[in-house]
Amino acid sequence: MAEKILIVDDEVSLQETLSYKLRKEGYEVEVAGDGLTALELARTTNPDLVILDVMLPGMDGFEVCRTLRQETNTPVLMLTARDDEIDRVVGLEVGADDYLPKPFSVRELIARVKALLRRVRLIREEMGTAAQEASQPKVMTFDNLEIDLTRREVRLDGEVIPCKPKEYELLTFMGQHKGRVLTRELILERVWGWGFVGDSRTVDVHIRWLREKIEPIPEKPQRIITVRGAGYRFEG
């Protein structure tokens, strides 16, 4: 589903330009020319991002932003014709996530829109992962293999299998995504983290070590399956 952007600006030509450019980028667009209409649309359409001009008839952008922030966590990109530090500070204090003074290039605005939406997606993904992990059982059982999340232990036929920290984290991640093909890049990102400096061979090495510990015949794995050209799949 396309992400939805609400543009709030009383300048019709700017509304039309931004609407056209953002729709070309694949976004759904709603438009409001004043603060009250903007609040009504925000409440009824639940946009993923609001582009909000400071100078509006009636209720100004600061008040709109302040009200939005009381009701929602939707990111707000504020626009102003005044390149004034005080305006920037006030905008951020009332809850704006980013600030762009007029005149601006549409390319820069789109770049900021993408960055804000990417940040929101990452936060939602992290929250979803945290919720998923919270709902996981304390012990994941796959036949005679157990992964104890509380004790951080791996047991095979009831016997504790010594695992290095990254081996345990890798096996736990794969167990939480049983049956799903996991690319080496995804595994590196989730198990080793964004700051890891290395290559995908690190994953292959740790997979080999795990197979030697949990597979009856490591050369013919039944639990950690290689999916050629894609990555690995944990069958449990």
C-alpha positions in Angstrom: 0.0 0.0 0.0 1.3 3.4 -1.0 2.3 5.7 1.8 0.1 8.8 2.2 1.3 12.4 2.5 -0.8 15.4 3.6 0.4 18.7 2.1 -0.7 21.8 4.1 0.0 25.0 2.2 -2.2 27.9 1.0 -0.1 28.5 -2.1 -2.1 26.6 -4.8 0.8 26.5 -7.3 3.1 24.9 -4.7 0.3 22.4 -3.8 0.0 21.3 -7.4 3.8 21.1 -7.9 4.4 19.0 -4.8 1.3 16.8 -5.4 2.5 16.0 -8.9 6.0 15.2 -7.9 5.1 13.1 -4.9 2.5 11.1 -6.8 5.2 10.4 -9.5 7.3 9.0 -6.6 4.4 6.6 -5.8 2.8 8.4 -2.8 -0.8 9.1 -2.2 -1.4 12.8 -1.6 -4.0 14.8 0.2 -4.0 18.6 0.2 -5.3 21.2 2.7 -5.1 25.0 2.3 -5.6 26.0 6.0 -5.0 24.6 9.5 -8.5 23.5 10.4 -8.9 21.5 7.2 -5.5 20.0 7.7 -6.5 18.8 11.2 -9.7 17.3 9.9 -7.9 15.5 7.1 -5.2 14.2 9.4 -7.8 12.7 11.7 -9.8 11.1 8.9 -7.1 9.9 6.5 -4.2 9.1 8.9 -1.3 10.2 6.7 2.1 8.7 7.1 3.7 12.2 6.9 2.6 15.8 6.9 4.3 18.6 5.0 3.2 21.7 6.8 3.7 25.4 5.9 4.1 27.8 8.9 2.3 30.7 7.3 -1.4 29.6 7.0 -4.7 31.5 7.2 -6.3 31.3 10.6 -4.5 28.7 12.6 -0.7 28.9 11.8 1.5 25.9 11.2 3.0 26.0 14.7 -0.4 25.6 16.3 -1.4 22.8 13.8 1.9 21.0 14.6 1.3 21.3 18.3 -2.2 19.9 18.0 -1.1 17.1 15.7 1.7 16.1 18.2 -0.9 15.8 21.0 -2.9 13.4 18.9 -0.4 11.4 16.8 3.2 10.5 16.2 2.9 11.2 12.4 6.2 12.9 11.3 5.9 16.5 10.3 8.1 18.4 7.8 7.7 22.1 8.3 8.1 24.7 5.5 8.5 28.5 5.9 9.3 31.4 3.8 11.3 32.9 6.7 14.9 31.6 7.1 14.8 32.5 10.8 16.6 30.5 13.5 13.8 31.4 16.0 11.2 29.9 13.6 13.3 26.8 13.3 13.6 26.4 17.0 9.9 27.0 17.7 9.0 24.5 15.0 11.2 21.8 16.5 9.9 22.7 20.0 6.3 22.2 19.0 7.1 18.7 17.6 8.3 19.1 14.0 10.6 16.3 12.8 12.4 18.3 10.1 12.5 21.9 8.8 12.9 23.2 5.3 13.0 27.0 4.5 11.5 28.4 1.3 12.6 28.6 -1.4 13.7 25.0 -1.7 14.3 22.4 -4.4 11.7 19.8 -4.9 14.5 17.2 -5.1 15.6 18.1 -1.6 12.1 18.0 -0.2 11.6 14.6 -1.7 14.9 13.4 -0.2 13.8 14.6 3.2 10.4 13.0 2.8 12.0 9.7 2.0 14.4 9.9 4.9 11.6 10.7 7.4 9.4 7.8 6.1 12.4 5.5 6.1 13.0 6.4 9.8 9.4 5.7 10.6 9.5 2.3 8.8 12.6 1.3 10.8 11.0 2.3 14.1 7.9 0.3 13.3 9.9 -2.7 12.2 11.9 -2.5 15.5 8.7 -2.3 17.5 7.3 -5.2 15.6 10.4 -7.3 16.2 10.4 -6.4 19.9 6.7 -7.4 20.2 7.4 -10.6 18.3 10.3 -11.4 20.6 8.3 -10.6 23.7 5.6 -13.1 22.5 8.1 -15.9 21.8 8.1 -18.8 24.3 11.0 -18.9 26.8 12.1 -22.1 25.3 11.9 -22.9 21.5 11.7 -26.6 20.9 12.4 -28.3 17.6 12.2 -32.1 18.2 15.2 -32.9 20.3 16.7 -29.4 19.9 15.9 -26.7 22.5 16.9 -23.0 22.5 16.4 -21.6 26.0 15.9 -17.8 25.6 16.1 -17.2 29.4 19.3 -19.1 30.1 20.8 -18.5 26.6 21.5 -22.2 26.2 21.2 -24.6 23.4 20.3 -28.2 24.3 20.4 -31.3 22.2 18.7 -34.4 23.7 18.7 -32.5 27.0 22.4 -31.9 27.0 23.8 -28.4 26.8 25.7 -27.7 23.6 28.5 -25.1 24.2 27.9 -22.2 21.8 29.8 -19.0 21.2 27.6 -15.9 21.7 27.2 -15.2 17.9 26.4 -18.9 17.3 23.6 -18.7 19.9 22.3 -15.4 18.5 22.4 -16.8 15.0 20.5 -20.0 15.9 18.0 -18.0 17.9 17.3 -15.7 15.0 16.9 -18.6 12.6 14.6 -20.4 15.0 12.4 -17.3 15.3 12.0 -17.3 11.5 11.6 -21.1 11.0 10.8 -22.0 7.4 11.7 -18.5 6.0 14.6 -18.0 3.6 17.1 -15.7 5.2 19.7 -13.9 3.1 23.2 -13.5 4.3 22.8 -9.8 4.3 19.7 -9.9 6.5 21.5 -12.3 8.9 24.5 -9.9 9.1 22.2 -7.0 9.7 20.1 -8.6 12.4 22.7 -10.7 14.2 25.9 -8.7 13.8 24.4 -5.3 13.5 24.7 -2.3 11.2 28.2 -1.4 12.3 29.7 -4.8 11.4 32.8 -4.6 9.1 33.1 -7.9 7.2 31.5 -9.9 4.5 28.9 -12.7 4.1 31.5 -15.4 4.6 31.2 -14.7 8.3 27.7 -16.1 8.1 28.8 -19.2 6.2 31.5 -20.0 8.8 29.1 -19.7 11.7 26.5 -21.8 9.9 29.2 -24.5 9.5 30.1 -24.4 13.1 26.4 -24.7 14.1 25.9 -27.6 11.8 28.8 -29.5 13.4 27.0 -29.1 16.8 23.3 -29.7 16.0 23.2 -31.8 12.8 23.4 -35.6 12.9 25.4 -35.5 9.7 26.8 -32.0 9.2 27.6 -32.7 5.5 23.9 -33.5 4.9 22.1 -30.9 7.0 18.5 -31.4 7.9 17.9 -28.4 10.1 19.9 -25.5 8.5 19.3 -25.8 4.8 21.3 -24.0 2.1 19.0 -22.3 -0.5 21.3 -21.8 -3.4 21.5 -18.2 -4.7 19.5 -17.0 -1.7 20.7 -17.9 1.8 19.6 -20.3 4.5 16.4 -21.7 5.8 15.9 -23.2 9.3 13.7 -26.3 9.3 14.1 -27.2 12.9 
